[in-house]
Structure formats: structure tokens, C-alpha cells
């Protein structure tokens, strides 16, 4: 095991006379002994190729509470920012979720064309408290930092190289999904409606296999972050969809494979003796979609059973390291609903169902991929739409790049699967 990528210490330029009385969510620990003899959790963090720089910090989990209005975040390179609470909730698990927008000068007013800026998505923290630990994703101008619980009650502050995220599907996996895409006549009547409508709730059950159970320290905390991150993305462009947890199960009785096509075939076949019990639990838990956290793949982050799948095939699998940070969770669910990649030439049953790349600002939406036209573009947590902007640039077009419309159109159908 090599720890050449790990940096020690943090250089923080404290702002004197700040107008805010924000408290530090974490402070430098600088324990070199942990790097010399890393514990199991720190070793797992170091093995992730996207984790570019790792520092040990002490985190104050007591600050992740409803009464905390703002937090100070001291990041590598002397970056110091304040986050102001925008949302707080206690999950069914009992874990607390604190979401804050960074106190930076970003566009917030609707422009002359009636488009709403969503730059706050690039400048945000989503933190989940479980006991004395915090699992968080922090974004500063699109750059991603992770706060991850490690050994001996401490936390790793990780600077992430997002260009090293694996693609959500490789070419073979996406071809398999296209082969299982719904035909237009199978989808029934599509009601395109951008008017006001009620929020539809899609219940998602998450199953952890033995490999994922070993790879992830606190599975429920990770699930809570995945749901919070997904719901933030779904709300950003007014998809009128919200995810609800339909149970987190540990399914350790069957052998696994990191061939995701094989895993999906076994999951969707309810009579082959592999994962039939998961199908039964799906019915018991009234889950519209099932997400299976599978053994890590060396070539892809996740894969769905198809695009615009039937009720019976509403499954997707993902690698443990991709559950949060890369929006893979909501990306794969998007395929189940009917959303396609930016570089998918398919125009049926709707021409507008594609992710979007904003190459001029080096950004791409949730359904746009890093093995397409812009391999270096950073993903922003939103679905393509002509009605929203990042840095003044529209994140979609009405004719071809509007996956928000896909969610609004078919999301209610998926929400009624179970």
C-alpha cells in the first residue's frame, strides 16, 4: 500500500474580524502515526484513485444540528469559506442532514430570459451526522472535497480529482441498457407538462452485498448522503420528484460478481435462485426501484437494467465508491425513469431526453458522461433544462437536452410501480 498521495497538515488563512461567528466544522489533527500505520478505514480511503490528497482532521459532529445557522470550512490550500444553512432534516434512520450554501458571490437572480441560476450547487456542503461522525461532500466552485470518518474517532478531509471518476457505464454496459430500453408503444401516453404539479415520491430500496458491506464503513450514513445528494439534484431544476428510502438491507447469502450485466440479469430474474429474496423484499417494502451496491468494478461506476424500464426491471447496480460525490445514484435512477446520456443519438420516444455539456464553462449535467465529448468537464448536480443556468450559461435546450422534462413526464409512472 502506498500513501504517496497523502499530504500532511493544512495551511489555513484565518479571516480576522469576520462578520460571522461561525464555528469550525473540523480542525487539523496532523497525526502522522495514522499514516505510518493506517487503520482499516483510512486504508480504504487511500485506495480510492480519485482521492487525490488526504489530511487528518478532528470533526465536531455536535455542530450538525438544526440550530447551527452557519459553519466555517477550512480546506486545503488555505481556502476558508462559510456555509449558511439552507436545509436541515432528520432522516428515518435518526441521522441528521445539514445542507448549507457557501457564502460566496454567485448569481441568484432570474435573468432577462427568465432563467434561474443554480450556481449554489457548485458551492455547497451536504453533511450527514451519525453519532459522533460526519460524512460530507463539500463543493467550492465545482471542486469536490470529502469529509470521511476514519479510525480512532478522527476524520479524513479528502481533495477529490473528479477527472478520475470512472464512467457511469462503459460502452458495453450502455449497449446492454439500450438493448433493454422500452419501446415507445410500451410507455403509453406521455403527458408533457411544465406547469405546476404535485411532487411524486419514488421509493428506492438499497441492498448491500458482502463486498460493499466490507468497503463502506457506515452503510446507512452513506445511504442517507446518497439520498440527500439525489434529492438536492432533483429539486434543483424542479423535476417534481423526490426519493424516499424503502429500506436498507444487507444481502450476504449469495456470491457476487463485478460484471454488472450479470448482476442485473440475476436481480431481475426472480426465479433463478440468486437474488429472488430481494424481489420479495421489494414487494414487502413497496419499493419502486432497487439499487444494489455491488463489488467494485475497474471500468465503471454503475449500470441500470435498461432505459425507461418496466416495473419488473426497475433495478440498478453501482460501485461502493461511487455512491456519493459523482451523482451515480441519481444518474442510474434517471436511466430507469427514461433519461439518456448527452451523446446518445436516440430520439424516441422523446427527442429531448439527453444530458447536456456546457463546454464553455467545463461543466456537464447529471446525465452527461465523462467518456463523451467533454472528458474533463465537471459534473454539476442538476438535470438538463433550458430554464436554468450555471455561470450564466443555460444547462440545456428545449428541443434535445431537457432531462428535467423526462422526470416530470415519466417520474409519476415510476412512483406508482409499487
N, C-alpha and C positions, 0 to 999 in steps of 0.2 A: 504494500500500500504506500503510495506517495502522497505527501502533503505539500508538494511544491507550490500548489495554487493557493495555499492558505497564507493570509497576511496577518501580522500581529499588530495589536494596538489600533487606536483610532485617533485621528487628529481632528479635534473639534474646535471651531472658532465660535466661541460663545458670544452671542449678541448682547452687548451691555445695554442696560436700560430698556429692555424690551417692554413693549406696551402690554404684553400678555404675561400672566402669572402661570403659564403652562408648566406642567411638571414633566420631567424626563420619563418616557416610557421605558427606556433602557439606558444603561451606562456601561462604560468599558470595564471588563473584568481583567483581560490581559493575562490569563492563566496559561503560561507556556507548557506547564506539565500536562495539560489536557491534550496538547498536540503531540507531545512526546509519546504519551501512552493514551491514545484516544479510546474513549468508551464506545460501546456498540452504536449508539445513536449518532455521535459525531462522525464515526467512520462511515455511516450510511450517507450523511450529508456530503462528505468529501468525495464519495464515489460518483455523485451526480455530475456529469460532464458540463452541465450548464451552470453549475455553481462555481463562479469564477474566483471569488475572493470570500474568505470566511474569517470572521472575527468573533471572539467570545465576549458576550455581554451579560450583564445582570438585568433582568426584566422585572418590572413591578406590576404583577398581574392585578393587584388591587385597583389600579387605575382604569381598568377596563370595566367600567360601570356606567350606569345611566347618568349619574351626577357629574361625571367628568365632561366638561364642555370643550376643553382643548388639551392637546398633548404636544410635547416637544420631541422631535425626532432628530437625533444626531447620527448622520450617516457617513460612510467612508468618504475621504477626500475633503473633509472639513465642511460638508454640506449640513446645514441645520435648518429645519423647517418646522413650522407649527401646523398642526392639523386641528380643524374645528369640527366638532361632531355634527354629522348630518343625519345619522340614523343609529338607533340602538334597539336591540331586541334580545330577549332570552329565548333560546331555541327549546324545542321539546325535550332535548337531551339534558337541559339545565345549563348548558354552556351559554355564555354571554357573547354577543357580537357587537362590536363598536366600529362604526364606519365614520370616517372623517375626511373632509376635503382639505387639501393643503391650502394654507393662507397665502396664495400666490396671485399675481395679477394675470388672470386668464379671462378671456371673453365670456360674458354671462348674458348679454342682451341679444334678443332676436334681431337678425339683420334685416336689411331692406327688402330681401326676398322672402321674409317670413320664416327663415330657417333658424333653428335653435342651436346654439353652441353647446357641445358636451365635452369641452376641454377638461372639466374636472375629473373625467375618467382617467386621464393621463396623470393626474395629480391627486392621489387618494390613498388612504390606508383602510384595509379591512382586517380587523383583528378579532380573533376568537379566543376567549379565555376558557380554560378548563382547569379548575382547581388553581394551582399556583403557576400554571404555564400559559404562554401566549403563542399562538400560531398566527402569523400575519403576513400579508402581502402589501408592500409599500411601493407606490409608483410616483416618481418625480420626473415630470416632463417625459413620460413614457418609459424611463429606465426603471427596472424592477429590482427590488430588494426583498428578501425574505427574512422573517424572524421565526426561528425554528427551535422548539425545545430540544435540548440535548441532555447529556449526562450530568449528574450531581447538582441538579436544580438550576443549571445555567442554560443559556440560550445561544444559538449561533445566529449572527447577523450576516446574511449572505448577499453579496452583489452578484446578480444573475446575468449571464451572457445569453440574451434571448435568441441570438442567431444560432445557438447550439441546441435549441429545442428540436426534437425530431418532428417530422411531418405528422399531421394528424392521421393521415393514411398514406401508405406508399402507393405506387401505381397499381400494383397487383391487388391491393386491398380495395382501392377505389373502383377498379374494374369489376370486382366481385359485388360491390354495393350497387353499381349501375345495373348489373345483371339482375339484381333483385329489386329494382325500382318499380314502383307502382305504375301501371298504365293509366292514361287519362280516364278511361271509362270506369276504372276501378275506384276512382276517387269521388265519383258522384258530382253533384252540382257544387261549384265553387262560388262563394259569395264574397266578392272583393269589396271591402268596406273599410274606409279610413275614418268613418265617423265614430262618435262616442259609443262605447260598448262596455259590457261588464267584463271584469277580469276573470279569465278562465284558469283554473288550478290543475296543473299536471302533476300527478303523484309519481314519484320516482323511488323505486326500491334499489338499494345499493347492496351488492353481495361481494364479500371479500373472500378470495381463495387463499390457500395456505401461503403462497408466495407473497401476496400483498400483505397478509397479516404479519409476516416477518419483516417486510420492507418498510412498513409505516408504523411509527411509534404509537400514536393515539388515533385509531381509525375514526372514532366518532368526531373528534375535533377536526380532522381533515375533511370529513363529510360535511360538517357544518360550514367550513370555509368554502368548500366547493359549491354548496347551495347558495350561500350569501353572495359569492362572486357571480354565480349564474344569474341570480335574481336581480343583481345590480345591472348586469348587461341587458337582461330582458326589459327592465324598466327604463333604460336609458333612451330608447327610441320608441317607447310607448307601444310595445308589442301586445299589451293587454294579456300577457301570460305570466303566471308565477308558478315556480316549482314548490312542491311540498314533499317532505320526506315521508316515504311509505315503509320505513323500517330499514335498519342496517343489520345485515345478517352475516355470520361467519360460516362459510360452507366449506368445511375442511375434509370432506369424506371422499372426494374424487381426485384422480390425477388431473393435472393441468398441462397445457402447452402454451408456448408463446407464439404459436401460429394462430392469429386472431380469427382467420376464416374458419379454421377447425373449431375453435371455441364457440363461435357464433352458431355454427351448424349444430353443435351439441346442445347449446342453450335453447335454440328454437325448436328442436326436436323433442317433444315431450314423451317419447316412447322408446328412447334408445338406451335408457339405463344410466345415462351420465348425470344430467342436471335436472331430472324430472321433478325433484322436490322443489327446486327453485320456482318452477312454473306453478306448482301448487301453492307455495307461499305468496307468489304474486297475486293469485286469486284471493287468498285469505286476507292479504294486506291491501287489496284493491289498488294495485299499482298499475298505472297506465304505461309506464316504461320501466325496464330493468337495466341497471348499469352494473356490469361485473368488472371488478378490479382484478386484472389477470397478471400472470408473470410478465415482467418487463420484457419488452421487445427491443431489439437492437436497431430496428428500422422504422418504427412508427410509434406514435403516442396512443392512438386509438382507432377504432373501426366500428361502424354501425352495421346492422344486419341488412340495411338497404336504405333507399331514399324514398320518403313518403311511404313508410312501411305499413303493412296491415297490423291489426291488433295483435295477431299471433307472433309477428316478427318484430315487435317493438323492444328491441334489445340493442345494447352497445357494450363494447369492452374497452378498457383503457389500461395503460401502464400506471403503476403506483406513483411514479414521479411526475406524471402529467395531470394529476387530479386537480391541481390548482396552479395558478400562475400563467398558464398557456391558454386558458379557457377551453381546454379539450372537452371537459364535462358537458358544457352547454353547446359546444360545436357538434359533438356526436348526437346529442339530443336533437339538434337542429336538423340533422340528416333524417332522423326518424320522422320528424314533422314534414319535411319536404324541401329543406334548404340545400342549395348546391354550392360548390366551390366557384371562385371567380373565373377560373379557366375551364370550367365545364361548358362545352358548346351546346348542351341540351336546352331546348326552348319549350319543351312540353312537360307538364300540362300548362305551364305558365312561363312566359319569357323572362319575367322579372326576378326569378328566384336565385340570384347569384350573389356571392360575396363581392367586395369591392376593394380595389387597391388604389390608394392615393399616393402615387409615386413622388409627387412634388413635395410631399412632407414626410415621406418614408413611413407611411402608416398603411395598415390594412385592417379590414373588419374581421369579426369572428370567423366567418365562413371563407375568408380568403386565406390562401395557404402559402407556406414558405418554400414550397417546391414548385411554385408557379412563376409568373412574370417578375415578381419582386422578392427575391430570396432573402434580402436584407431588411425588408420592411417590418417594423414592429407592429404587433397586433394590438389593437385597441378594443376594449371590452364593450362593443356595440355591434348591432347588426346593420347591414347596409340599408340606407334610406336616403332619398333626395331631400328630406326635410330637416336634416341635422348636419352640423359642421364640426370639424376639428381644425383649429388654426385658420378658420375662415374658409376651409375647403369642404365642399359637400362630400358626404360619405356614401353616396350612391346616386343612382339615376332612376327616374320613374319607369323607363322602358325595359331595363335589363338588370339593374343592380338594386334590388329592393327586397331583401330577405325579411325585413320587418313585416312587409305585406304578407309573406308566406306564413309567418307566425299568426298574424291576425286572421288569416283566411282558414288555415287548417288546424291551428292550435286547439280550438274548441273541440274539433273532432277527436284529436288525440286525448284531450282531457276527459272525454266520455268513453274511452276504451274500457275502463273498469269502474 
